[in-house]
C-alpha cells in the first residue's frame, strides 16, 4: 500500500465540484512534537460509518514513550488523528484501512 498515493486518490474521488469547496484533508504538525490529520467525511460514504477509536501510548495507564503514540477517532463528521513525529504514515493507513472496510468501491 502506498499510503500517500491512496489518500490522494480518495481525496480526488470525493471532488465533485462541490465537496472540495467546503471539505478536504488537513495535515499539520504539533509542538509536542507530532502530526495531526483531519479528514472531512460529510458527503462521503464514510459520513456515518462506525469507527472504533484506535489509540496507543496515550491516556490513563499508558506507558510514557515520547514518540510512540497514536490516537485516531471520528468526531462529528471528521476523522481526526494525532501521533508522534514518525506516525504520519500510520495515521493515514488507519484511515485507509477503515475506508476500505466501509466505502463503496470506486
Beta strands, then each sheet from edge to edge (+ up, - down):
strand 1: 25-30
strand 2: 34-40
strand 3: 54-56
strand 4: 70-75
strand 5: 78-83
sheet 1: 1+ 2- 5+ 4- 3+
end
